[in-house]
Amino acid sequence: MLTDGLSAEREQGITIDVAYRYFATPKRKFIMADCPGHEQYTRNMVTGSSTANAAIILIDARHGVLAQTKRHTHILGLLGIPHLIVAVNKMDLVDYDQATFEAIRSEMDEYCAKQGIKDLICTPMSALTGDMVTIRGENMDWYEGNTLLETLESLSVLDDLDEKPFRMPVQLVNRPQTEDLPDYRGFMGTIASGTVKVG
């Protein structure tokens, strides 16, 4: 409800359009794109996800992995989103049952492996109580991983660009045509991804 700006979204209890929210922690600034999960609005989900550095797939612990969960995961893989976080929410409604979480994690691990998605983190949480969202809480002491916020703060974003192919949009071509350098051309721009070295 925090990001549902359209009255139809609030009335139907679903997200229709992408809503952007900005927030910061002492470690990092974030732009959150709340994308629709309903099949009818998959196009809007793609629009909101296309430039993301990471994606959070929100799964209701009561219902587990649905067809739409797999569809969105597949699309995120096609978009090349480098980090995928599976947030298994509403753990309070399944009595914080570890077996329920492990079954969902196992199914998502298997599905993501088939899709070629390598960076997958699964986190149990309860948005209602705040457990494992920003604080550890006391209800899931069986889970040893980070909270959702800690995971987001620890993701490598800039380093990912170094591993991608070299891309530098050329903003200016310098041709001084001096006696020393009659055929010299210097290309100026900002490196968008990859690395380059002399040699």
N, CA, C and O of each residue as an XYZ file, in Angstrom:
796
protein
N       0.811     -1.196      0.000
C       0.000      0.000      0.000
C       0.855      1.260      0.000
O       0.408      2.317     -0.445
N       2.070      1.151      0.494
C       2.967      2.300      0.565
C       3.179      2.917     -0.808
O       3.215      4.141     -0.939
N       3.321      2.079     -1.840
C       3.646      2.602     -3.160
C       2.462      2.613     -4.114
O       2.607      3.072     -5.246
N       1.300      2.128     -3.704
C       0.139      2.103     -4.593
C      -0.440      3.504     -4.724
O      -1.134      3.984     -3.828
N      -0.151      4.161     -5.852
C      -0.578      5.536     -6.058
C      -1.937      5.659     -6.719
O      -2.634      6.651     -6.509
N      -2.329      4.671     -7.514
C      -3.609      4.734     -8.201
C      -4.717      4.247     -7.271
O      -4.523      3.301     -6.508
N      -5.884      4.900     -7.339
C      -6.993      4.470     -6.479
C      -7.422      3.054     -6.820
O      -7.832      2.305     -5.933
N      -7.336      2.669     -8.096
C      -7.691      1.303     -8.508
C      -6.773      0.281     -7.847
O      -7.203     -0.826     -7.525
N      -5.509      0.650     -7.643
C      -4.568     -0.258     -6.985
C      -4.973     -0.491     -5.536
O      -4.932     -1.619     -5.044
N      -5.358      0.570     -4.864
C      -5.755      0.436     -3.458
C      -7.063     -0.345     -3.328
O      -7.226     -1.152     -2.413
N      -7.995     -0.093     -4.257
C      -9.290     -0.783     -4.213
C      -9.144     -2.276     -4.482
O      -9.772     -3.095     -3.810
N      -8.310     -2.636     -5.473
C      -8.168     -4.037     -5.868
C      -7.109     -4.774     -5.058
O      -7.047     -6.003     -5.088
N      -6.275     -4.027     -4.332
C      -5.224     -4.660     -3.542
C      -4.095     -5.223     -4.381
O      -3.393     -6.136     -3.946
N      -3.910     -4.680     -5.594
C      -2.817     -5.128     -6.464
C      -2.074     -3.919     -7.002
O      -2.598     -2.806     -7.011
N      -0.847     -4.150     -7.450
C      -0.065     -3.100     -8.099
C      -0.331     -3.176     -9.592
O      -0.249     -4.253    -10.182
N      -0.646     -2.048    -10.206
C      -0.928     -2.007    -11.638
C       0.223     -1.361    -12.388
O       0.706     -1.908    -13.380
N       0.664     -0.207    -11.923
C       1.732      0.530    -12.586
C       2.983      0.509    -11.708
O       2.909      0.241    -10.509
N       4.120      0.792    -12.317
C       5.375      0.837    -11.569
C       5.389      2.107    -10.725
O       5.093      3.195    -11.219
N       5.733      1.960     -9.458
C       5.842      3.111     -8.554
C       7.269      3.172     -8.034
O       7.811      2.168     -7.571
N       7.869      4.339     -8.111
C       9.253      4.515     -7.659
C       9.269      5.239     -6.321
O       8.559      6.224     -6.114
N      10.094      4.727     -5.424
C      10.297      5.368     -4.131
C      11.794      5.434     -3.865
O      12.546      4.541     -4.254
N      12.209      6.487     -3.208
C      13.624      6.705     -2.923
C      13.833      6.635     -1.418
O      13.045      7.180     -0.645
N      14.892      5.966     -1.013
C      15.251      5.958      0.398
C      16.746      5.735      0.523
O      17.410      5.310     -0.422
N      17.256      6.027      1.695
C      18.696      5.886      1.923
C      18.938      5.320      3.309
O      18.155      5.520      4.237
N      20.043      4.610      3.416
C      20.532      4.137      4.706
C      21.914      4.761      4.872
O      22.422      5.367      3.929
N      22.527      4.633      6.026
C      23.882      5.182      6.167
C      24.884      4.573      5.178
O      25.929      5.169      4.919
N      24.580      3.401      4.626
C      25.520      2.731      3.732
C      25.270      2.962      2.246
O      26.203      2.885      1.446
N      24.015      3.248      1.859
C      23.711      3.284      0.431
C      22.399      4.010      0.168
O      21.516      4.072      1.023
N      22.295      4.562     -1.047
C      21.043      5.157     -1.505
C      20.340      4.151     -2.415
O      20.987      3.410     -3.155
N      19.007      4.137     -2.350
C      18.225      3.180     -3.120
C      17.140      3.882     -3.923
O      16.582      4.892     -3.494
N      16.854      3.335     -5.084
C      15.652      3.673     -5.837
C      14.884      2.367     -5.956
O      15.358      1.410     -6.569
N      13.705      2.332     -5.371
C      12.902      1.119     -5.388
C      11.807      1.267     -6.436
O      11.075      2.257     -6.451
N      11.705      0.279     -7.303
C      10.630      0.238     -8.288
C       9.679     -0.874     -7.871
O      10.014     -2.054     -7.972
N       8.496     -0.500     -7.402
C       7.494     -1.492     -7.024
C       6.752     -1.878     -8.292
O       5.997     -1.082     -8.850
N       6.972     -3.107     -8.741
C       6.416     -3.576    -10.012
C       5.221     -4.488     -9.777
O       5.152     -5.169     -8.754
N       4.278     -4.507    -10.717
C       3.110     -5.370    -10.554
C       3.470     -6.847    -10.618
O       4.395     -7.247    -11.325
N       2.727     -7.644     -9.870
C       2.930     -9.086     -9.895
C       1.857     -9.806    -10.691
O       2.035    -10.963    -11.071
N       0.748     -9.134    -10.943
C      -0.365     -9.759    -11.652
C       0.002    -10.002    -13.111
O       0.641     -9.166    -13.750
N      -0.406    -11.149    -13.624
C      -0.061    -11.548    -14.999
C      -0.481    -10.500    -16.027
O       0.234    -10.264    -17.001
N      -1.617     -9.883    -15.819
C      -2.151     -8.900    -16.755
C      -1.226     -7.691    -16.926
O      -1.267     -7.017    -17.954
N      -0.391     -7.419    -15.913
C       0.465     -6.238    -15.948
C       1.947     -6.598    -16.053
O       2.807     -5.842    -15.601
N       2.240     -7.752    -16.650
C       3.631     -8.200    -16.795
C       4.456     -7.187    -17.581
O       5.633     -6.981    -17.282
N       3.853     -6.556    -18.580
C       4.574     -5.555    -19.373
C       5.101     -4.429    -18.484
O       6.227     -3.966    -18.665
N       4.287     -3.991    -17.528
C       4.729     -2.943    -16.606
C       5.850     -3.441    -15.706
O       6.746     -2.682    -15.339
N       5.795     -4.724    -15.353
C       6.860     -5.311    -14.532
C       8.184     -5.271    -15.284
O       9.222     -4.958    -14.700
N       8.153     -5.587    -16.581
C       9.374     -5.567    -17.392
C       9.927     -4.147    -17.474
O      11.135     -3.944    -17.358
N       9.061     -3.180    -17.670
C       9.494     -1.784    -17.739
C      10.207     -1.362    -16.460
O      11.271     -0.746    -16.517
N       9.638     -1.683    -15.327
C      10.236     -1.290    -14.054
C      11.507     -2.030    -13.717
O      12.366     -1.504    -13.009
N      11.640     -3.260    -14.222
C      12.791     -4.103    -13.880
C      13.975     -3.938    -14.822
O      15.090     -4.337    -14.487
N      13.750     -3.365    -15.978
C      14.754     -3.398    -17.048
C      16.082     -2.731    -16.700
O      17.110     -3.082    -17.279
N      16.086     -1.793    -15.781
C      17.339     -1.106    -15.442
C      17.811     -1.415    -14.021
O      18.676     -0.721    -13.487
N      17.251     -2.439    -13.421
C      17.559     -2.741    -12.015
C      18.922     -3.402    -11.850
O      19.377     -4.152    -12.714
N      19.561     -3.109    -10.727
C      20.790     -3.797    -10.331
C      20.482     -5.053     -9.537
O      21.308     -5.962     -9.449
N      19.290     -5.101     -8.960
C      18.863     -6.260     -8.172
C      17.339     -6.314     -8.207
O      16.670     -5.307     -8.436
N      16.812     -7.506     -7.975
C      15.356     -7.670     -7.941
C      14.979     -8.479     -6.711
O      15.693     -9.396     -6.303
N      13.849     -8.120     -6.134
C      13.298     -8.876     -5.015
C      12.023     -9.548     -5.499
O      11.074     -8.878     -5.906
N      12.005    -10.869     -5.454
C      10.789    -11.633     -5.748
C      10.120    -11.887     -4.398
O      10.700    -12.532     -3.524
N       8.922    -11.387     -4.235
C       8.200    -11.529     -2.972
C       7.269    -12.733     -3.067
O       6.394    -12.781     -3.931
N       7.460    -13.704     -2.176
C       6.649    -14.924     -2.178
C       5.877    -15.010     -0.869
O       6.448    -14.856      0.211
N       4.583    -15.254     -0.973
C       3.742    -15.471      0.201
C       4.024    -16.877      0.723
O       3.830    -17.857      0.004
N       4.479    -16.978      1.962
C       4.856    -18.277      2.536
C       3.693    -19.265      2.541
O       3.914    -20.475      2.507
N       2.463    -18.767      2.585
C       1.299    -19.660      2.604
C       1.064    -20.321      1.258
O       0.570    -21.447      1.193
N       1.420    -19.621      0.174
C       1.106    -20.123     -1.167
C       2.306    -20.718     -1.884
O       2.139    -21.494     -2.825
N       3.500    -20.371     -1.459
C       4.703    -20.925     -2.078
C       4.966    -20.367     -3.466
O       4.514    -19.273     -3.805
N       5.703    -21.131     -4.265
C       6.116    -20.700     -5.604
C       4.965    -20.926     -6.580
O       4.524    -22.058     -6.780
N       4.486    -19.851     -7.179
C       3.380    -19.916     -8.135
C       3.909    -19.832     -9.564
O       5.086    -19.540     -9.780
N       3.039    -20.087    -10.532
C       3.424    -19.984    -11.943
C       3.916    -18.576    -12.258
O       4.879    -18.408    -13.006
N       3.262    -17.564    -11.693
C       3.666    -16.183    -11.947
C       5.023    -15.882    -11.318
O       5.781    -15.066    -11.841
N       5.332    -16.533    -10.204
C       6.656    -16.381     -9.586
C       7.723    -16.853    -10.558
O       8.736    -16.182    -10.758
N       7.490    -18.009    -11.160
C       8.454    -18.562    -12.115
C       8.536    -17.696    -13.368
O       9.620    -17.499    -13.916
N       7.402    -17.182    -13.820
C       7.387    -16.330    -15.010
C       8.231    -15.079    -14.771
O       9.052    -14.709    -15.611
N       8.029    -14.437    -13.636
C       8.800    -13.224    -13.333
C      10.279    -13.538    -13.147
O      11.136    -12.767    -13.579
N      10.581    -14.652    -12.516
C      11.977    -15.048    -12.338
C      12.637    -15.273    -13.687
O      13.774    -14.853    -13.904
N      11.933    -15.930    -14.588
C      12.453    -16.175    -15.942
C      12.716    -14.849    -16.665
O      13.760    -14.677    -17.295
N      11.775    -13.928    -16.572
C      11.931    -12.616    -17.219
C      13.122    -11.866    -16.635
O      13.897    -11.261    -17.375
N      13.273    -11.901    -15.317
C      14.416    -11.229    -14.686
C      15.727    -11.830    -15.171
O      16.709    -11.111    -15.355
N      15.750    -13.143    -15.378
C      16.934    -13.793    -15.938
C      17.216    -13.314    -17.349
O      18.367    -13.055    -17.699
N      16.165    -13.192    -18.170
C      16.334    -12.705    -19.546
C      16.828    -11.259    -19.573
O      17.590    -10.871    -20.459
N      16.389    -10.468    -18.596
C      16.821     -9.066    -18.521
C      18.261     -8.933    -18.027
O      18.856     -7.858    -18.114
N      18.815    -10.023    -17.510
C      20.200     -9.986    -17.028
C      20.362     -9.274    -15.698
O      21.423     -8.717    -15.419
N      19.322     -9.286    -14.875
C      19.429     -8.669    -13.550
C      20.483     -9.445    -12.763
O      20.336    -10.655    -12.585
N      21.539     -8.789    -12.290
C      22.665     -9.525    -11.696
C      22.393    -10.176    -10.344
O      23.024    -11.182    -10.017
N      21.477     -9.636     -9.554
C      21.224    -10.174     -8.215
C      19.729    -10.416     -8.038
O      18.913     -9.539     -8.321
N      19.379    -11.603     -7.571
C      17.978    -11.933     -7.326
C      17.810    -12.331     -5.864
O      18.476    -13.242     -5.371
N      16.912    -11.634     -5.185
C      16.613    -11.925     -3.784
C      15.190    -12.463     -3.715
O      14.254    -11.820     -4.191
N      15.029    -13.628     -3.129
C      13.703    -14.188     -2.904
C      13.341    -13.899     -1.451
O      13.956    -14.436     -0.529
N      12.344    -13.051     -1.259
C      11.885    -12.694      0.084
C      10.614    -13.484      0.373
O       9.553    -13.194     -0.180
N      10.729    -14.478      1.235
C       9.578    -15.303      1.600
C       8.871    -14.594      2.753
O       9.296    -14.667      3.906
N       7.785    -13.909      2.412
C       7.075    -13.051      3.358
C       5.933    -13.805      4.048
O       5.582    -14.920      3.663
N       5.376    -13.177      5.057
C       4.246    -13.701      5.832
C       4.605    -14.983      6.570
O       3.769    -15.870      6.745
N       5.857    -15.067      6.999
C       6.278    -16.231      7.778
C       5.501    -16.319      9.092
O       5.364    -17.403      9.660
N       4.989    -15.177      9.580
C       4.178    -15.189     10.802
C       2.901    -16.005     10.625
O       2.374    -16.546     11.597
N       2.398    -16.099      9.388
C       1.152    -16.829      9.134
C       1.365    -18.332      8.994
O       0.400    -19.092      8.917
N       2.625    -18.763      8.961
C       2.934    -20.201      8.948
C       3.739    -20.555     10.198
O       4.502    -21.521     10.208
N       3.559    -19.765     11.240
C       4.230    -19.974     12.534
C       5.748    -20.025     12.414
O       6.413    -20.764     13.139
N       6.288    -19.234     11.493
C       7.747    -19.137     11.308
C       8.375    -20.512     11.072
O       9.478    -20.790     11.544
N       7.664    -21.361     10.342
C       8.082    -22.745     10.123
C       9.277    -22.829      9.177
O       9.190    -22.418      8.020
N      10.368    -23.354      9.663
C      11.591    -23.473      8.867
C      11.385    -24.387      7.664
O      11.902    -24.105      6.584
N      10.639    -25.475      7.832
C      10.419    -26.427      6.735
C       9.688    -25.768      5.564
O       9.980    -26.061      4.405
N       8.743    -24.881      5.865
C       8.030    -24.157      4.808
C       9.002    -23.296      4.015
O       8.987    -23.294      2.784
N       9.845    -22.568      4.733
C      10.843    -21.730      4.065
C      11.809    -22.572      3.242
O      12.091    -22.238      2.092
N      12.316    -23.653      3.811
C      13.295    -24.495      3.117
C      12.703    -25.113      1.853
O      13.409    -25.267      0.856
N      11.420    -25.470      1.879
C      10.774    -26.034      0.688
C      10.717    -24.997     -0.432
O      10.973    -25.315     -1.594
N      10.381    -23.758     -0.076
C      10.331    -22.678     -1.069
C      11.731    -22.379     -1.584
O      11.930    -22.216     -2.787
N      12.697    -22.308     -0.682
C      14.075    -22.038     -1.096
C      14.577    -23.130     -2.036
O      15.206    -22.828     -3.051
N      14.313    -24.376     -1.717
C      14.763    -25.491     -2.544
C      14.153    -25.427     -3.944
O      14.842    -25.640     -4.941
N      12.855    -25.130     -4.006
C      12.186    -25.040     -5.306
C      12.746    -23.885     -6.136
O      12.950    -24.032     -7.341
N      12.995    -22.743     -5.504
C      13.553    -21.600     -6.229
C      15.003    -21.843     -6.638
O      15.410    -21.447     -7.730
N      15.786    -22.489     -5.772
C      17.170    -22.839     -6.131
C      17.191    -23.695     -7.387
O      17.965    -23.447     -8.312
N      16.334    -24.701     -7.408
C      16.277    -25.623     -8.545
C      15.829    -24.903     -9.814
O      16.416    -25.093    -10.879
N      14.795    -24.081     -9.701
C      14.290    -23.367    -10.872
C      15.326    -22.376    -11.407
O      15.536    -22.294    -12.617
N      15.966    -21.633    -10.524
C      16.959    -20.642    -10.946
C      18.175    -21.306    -11.578
O      18.758    -20.760    -12.515
N      18.564    -22.468    -11.083
C      19.688    -23.197    -11.678
C      19.361    -23.561    -13.122
O      20.224    -23.473    -13.995
N      18.127    -23.968    -13.376
C      17.707    -24.304    -14.750
C      17.693    -23.067    -15.645
O      17.917    -23.165    -16.852
N      17.432    -21.911    -15.052
C      17.371    -20.660    -15.812
C      18.744    -20.007    -15.975
O      18.871    -19.000    -16.672
N      19.761    -20.567    -15.343
C      21.101    -19.987    -15.427
C      21.303    -18.795    -14.505
O      22.252    -18.030    -14.681
N      20.426    -18.628    -13.529
C      20.546    -17.530    -12.565
C      21.440    -18.009    -11.434
O      21.117    -18.973    -10.741
N      22.566    -17.328    -11.254
C      23.571    -17.806    -10.299
C      23.533    -17.097     -8.959
O      23.775    -17.723     -7.927
N      23.234    -15.804     -8.951
C      23.274    -15.046     -7.699
C      21.872    -14.969     -7.107
O      21.118    -14.036     -7.383
N      21.535    -15.960     -6.293
C      20.215    -16.045     -5.676
C      20.369    -16.089     -4.159
O      21.134    -16.892     -3.625
N      19.639    -15.225     -3.480
C      19.633    -15.201     -2.016
C      18.183    -15.321     -1.567
O      17.330    -14.559     -2.024
N      17.895    -16.264     -0.680
C      16.544    -16.439     -0.141
C      16.523    -16.000      1.318
O      17.381    -16.391      2.109
N      15.535    -15.187      1.663
C      15.411    -14.659      3.022
C      13.984    -14.837      3.521
O      13.043    -14.409      2.853
N      13.805    -15.462      4.686
C      12.464    -15.505      5.278
C      12.194    -14.179      5.981
O      13.120    -13.556      6.501
N      10.942    -13.742      6.002
C      10.654    -12.475      6.664
C       9.179    -12.350      7.007
O       8.336    -13.106      6.524
N       8.902    -11.391      7.840
C       7.527    -11.014      8.143
C       7.468     -9.496      8.102
O       7.952     -8.823      9.012
N       6.878     -8.965      7.050
C       6.770     -7.511      6.936
C       5.885     -6.949      8.049
O       6.081     -5.815      8.486
N       4.923     -7.734      8.502
C       4.021     -7.285      9.560
C       4.766     -7.024     10.866
O       4.543     -6.002     11.516
N       5.641     -7.937     11.248
C       6.380     -7.792     12.511
C       7.740     -7.130     12.322
O       8.355     -6.685     13.291
N       8.212     -7.064     11.068
C       9.529     -6.493     10.786
C      10.658     -7.498     10.899
O      11.809     -7.170     10.611
N      10.345     -8.731     11.317
C      11.384     -9.755     11.452
C      12.076    -10.009     10.121
O      11.427    -10.298      9.116
N      13.381     -9.900     10.126
C      14.259    -10.159      8.989
C      14.087     -9.151      7.844
O      14.624     -9.357      6.756
N      13.346     -8.071      8.083
C      13.273     -7.002      7.088
C      14.392     -6.018      7.396
O      15.314     -5.845      6.598
N      14.309     -5.384      8.540
C      15.380     -4.479      8.974
C      16.023     -4.945     10.275
O      17.145     -4.555     10.599
N      15.306     -5.776     11.014
C      15.830     -6.324     12.274
C      15.743     -7.847     12.238
O      14.920     -8.410     11.517
N      16.575     -8.495     13.000
C      16.557     -9.961     13.031
C      15.300    -10.497     13.717
O      14.723    -11.483     13.258
N      14.878     -9.876     14.783
C      13.742    -10.390     15.541
C      14.121    -11.675     16.270
O      15.273    -12.106     16.232
N      13.154    -12.270     16.922
C      13.414    -13.480     17.710
C      12.711    -14.708     17.154
O      12.892    -15.807     17.677
N      11.921    -14.545     16.113
C      11.074    -15.643     15.659
C      11.728    -16.597     14.668
O      11.248    -17.714     14.474
N      12.814    -16.167     14.043
C      13.468    -17.032     13.050
C      14.946    -17.177     13.368
O      15.802    -16.968     12.509
N      15.236    -17.536     14.609
C      16.638    -17.689     15.002
C      17.304    -18.866     14.300
O      18.526    -19.004     14.359
N      16.524    -19.714     13.638
C      17.076    -20.818     12.854
C      17.722    -20.320     11.557
O      18.518    -21.036     10.950
N      17.387    -19.111     11.135
C      17.954    -18.567      9.892
C      19.213    -17.776     10.224
O      19.178    -16.859     11.044
N      20.313    -18.130      9.591
C      21.605    -17.512      9.912
C      22.026    -16.419      8.933
O      23.056    -15.778      9.137
N      21.253    -16.198      7.882
C      21.623    -15.198      6.885
C      21.311    -13.778      7.331
O      20.888    -13.540      8.462
N      21.527    -12.846      6.416
C      21.296    -11.422      6.679
C      19.820    -11.068      6.598
O      19.019    -11.807      6.025
N      19.472     -9.918      7.185
C      18.138     -9.368      6.984
C      18.045     -8.894      5.536
O      19.053     -8.797      4.836
N      16.831     -8.605      5.102
C      16.640     -8.119      3.734
C      17.431     -6.836      3.498
O      18.090     -6.694      2.468
N      17.372     -5.906      4.440
C      18.094     -4.643      4.286
C      19.604     -4.862      4.255
O      20.300     -4.253      3.443
N      20.116     -5.727      5.132
C      21.552     -6.020      5.130
C      21.983     -6.622      3.797
O      23.059     -6.315      3.285
N      21.137     -7.479      3.246
C      21.443     -8.079      1.944
C      21.511     -7.007      0.869
O      22.450     -6.985      0.073
N      20.528     -6.119      0.838
C      20.522     -5.042     -0.156
C      21.744     -4.144     -0.012
O      22.338     -3.735     -1.010
N      22.117     -3.838      1.219
C      23.273     -2.964      1.448
C      24.587     -3.630      1.055
O      25.559     -2.941      0.746
N      24.628     -4.944      1.064
C      25.890     -5.643      0.799
C      26.078     -6.059     -0.657
O      27.147     -6.547     -1.024
N      25.062     -5.876     -1.484
C      25.185     -6.298     -2.882
C      26.258     -5.496     -3.600
O      26.376     -4.285     -3.414
N      27.024     -6.178     -4.408
C      28.045     -5.523     -5.210
C      27.387     -4.968     -6.463
O      26.880     -5.720     -7.295
N      27.398     -3.656     -6.590
C      26.768     -3.035     -7.753
C      27.819     -2.517     -8.722
O      27.788     -2.862     -9.903
N      28.738     -1.704     -8.250
C      29.748     -1.126     -9.134
C      30.703     -2.183     -9.664
O      31.116     -2.119    -10.821
N      31.058     -3.154     -8.831
C      31.987     -4.192     -9.272
C      31.432     -4.985    -10.445
O      32.192     -5.472    -11.282
N      30.106     -5.117    -10.511
C      29.500     -5.853    -11.613
C      29.827     -5.198    -12.950
O      30.002     -5.889    -13.953
N      29.909     -3.878    -12.970
C      30.200     -3.167    -14.211
C      31.599     -3.487    -14.714
O      31.828     -3.518    -15.923
N      32.536     -3.724    -13.804
C      33.899     -4.061    -14.211
C      33.967     -5.396    -14.927
O      34.855     -5.611    -15.751
N      33.049     -6.290    -14.626
C      33.070     -7.623    -15.215
C      32.348     -7.681    -16.556
O      32.437     -8.691    -17.254
N      31.650     -6.639    -16.922
C      30.920     -6.620    -18.191
C      31.851     -6.196    -19.320
O      32.936     -5.674    -19.064
N      31.433     -6.416    -20.576
C      32.251     -5.978    -21.713
C      32.495     -4.468    -21.680
O      31.691     -3.702    -21.149
N      33.616     -4.066    -22.258
C      33.980     -2.651    -22.272
C      32.997     -1.857    -23.123
O      32.742     -2.190    -24.281
N      32.451     -0.801    -22.528
C      31.552      0.109    -23.226
C      31.904      1.526    -22.806
O      31.976      1.839    -21.618
N      32.124      2.384    -23.808
C      32.398      3.791    -23.537
C      31.729      4.618    -24.628
O      32.239      4.697    -25.746
N      30.603      5.229    -24.319
C      29.998      6.119    -25.303
C      30.953      7.274    -25.605
O      31.395      7.978    -24.697
N      31.261      7.458    -26.876
C      32.191      8.515    -27.291
C      31.445      9.845    -27.288
O      30.420     10.002    -27.952
N      31.983     10.802    -26.524
C      31.352     12.109    -26.416
C      32.072     13.161    -27.258
O      31.492     14.182    -27.628
N      33.342     12.896    -27.553
C      34.114     13.859    -28.335
C      35.282     13.147    -28.999
O      35.932     12.300    -28.386
N      35.546     13.491    -30.252
C      36.732     12.993    -30.950
C      37.683     14.175    -31.098
O      37.336     15.188    -31.707
N      38.885     14.038    -30.538
C      39.881     15.102    -30.546
C      40.883     14.830    -31.666
O      41.559     13.802    -31.655
N      40.984     15.752    -32.640
C      41.955     15.643    -33.738
C      42.769     16.932    -33.796
O      42.437     17.842    -34.555
N      43.824     17.012    -33.004
C      44.580     18.266    -32.952
C      45.354     18.554    -34.240
O      45.628     19.720    -34.524
N      45.717     17.536    -35.031
C      46.473     17.661    -36.285
C      47.693     18.570    -36.135
O      47.846     19.556    -36.854
N      48.543     18.217    -35.194
C      49.792     18.949    -35.002
C      50.881     18.286    -35.831
O      50.687     17.200    -36.376
N      52.037     18.954    -35.921
C      53.162     18.371    -36.660
C      53.609     17.059    -36.037
O      53.954     16.113    -36.747
N      53.603     17.002    -34.709
C      54.024     15.780    -34.018
C      53.011     14.653    -34.183
O      53.387     13.482    -34.244
N      51.745     14.996    -34.255
C      50.681     13.986    -34.330
C      49.705     14.330    -35.456
O      48.573     14.730    -35.184
N      50.122     14.181    -36.706
C      49.248     14.594    -37.805
C      48.004     13.709    -37.960
O      46.961     14.187    -38.405
N      48.105     12.436    -37.603
C      46.969     11.516    -37.780
C      46.319     11.098    -36.458
O      45.555     10.134    -36.413
N      46.625     11.820    -35.401
C      46.139     11.434    -34.070
C      44.636     11.657    -33.948
O      44.096     12.669    -34.395
N      43.979     10.676    -33.326
C      42.575     10.825    -32.939
C      42.448     10.368    -31.495
O      42.809      9.240    -31.159
N      41.946     11.226    -30.662
C      41.699     10.879    -29.259
C      40.204     10.802    -29.026
O      39.458     11.709    -29.395
N      39.777      9.720    -28.414
C      38.351      9.530    -28.143
C      38.088      9.799    -26.672
O      38.757      9.251    -25.797
N      37.110     10.646    -26.412
C      36.799     11.023    -25.039
C      35.387     10.579    -24.683
O      34.459     10.662    -25.488
N      35.259     10.108    -23.458
C      33.952      9.669    -22.975
C      34.085      9.111    -21.577
O      35.175      9.095    -21.004
N      32.994      8.662    -21.041
C      32.965      8.058    -19.714
C      32.748      6.562    -19.867
O      31.834      6.126    -20.567
N      33.590      5.781    -19.211
C      33.462      4.327    -19.296
C      32.183      3.907    -18.576
O      32.003      4.184    -17.390
N      31.297      3.232    -19.315
C      30.025      2.783    -18.749
C      30.138      1.394    -18.134
O      29.453      1.083    -17.159
N      31.009      0.555    -18.710
C      31.216     -0.784    -18.152
C      32.531     -1.338    -18.664
O      33.101     -0.844    -19.637
N      33.001     -2.380    -17.985
C      34.255     -3.004    -18.377
C      35.453     -2.215    -17.885
O      35.317     -1.208    -17.189
N      36.623     -2.694    -18.260
C      37.867     -2.019    -17.892
C      38.763     -1.943    -19.112
O      38.591     -2.694    -20.072
N      39.718     -1.035    -19.065
C      40.671     -0.862    -20.160
C      42.021     -0.545    -19.537
O      42.095      0.058    -18.467
N      43.085     -0.954    -20.214
C      44.426     -0.653    -19.712
C      45.351     -0.379    -20.885
O      45.055     -0.752    -22.021
N      46.463      0.268    -20.608
C      47.448      0.592    -21.636
C      48.088     -0.699    -22.119
O      48.387     -1.595    -21.330
N      48.294     -0.779    -23.438
C      48.989     -1.957    -23.965
C      48.308     -2.546    -25.053
O      48.771     -3.546    -25.602
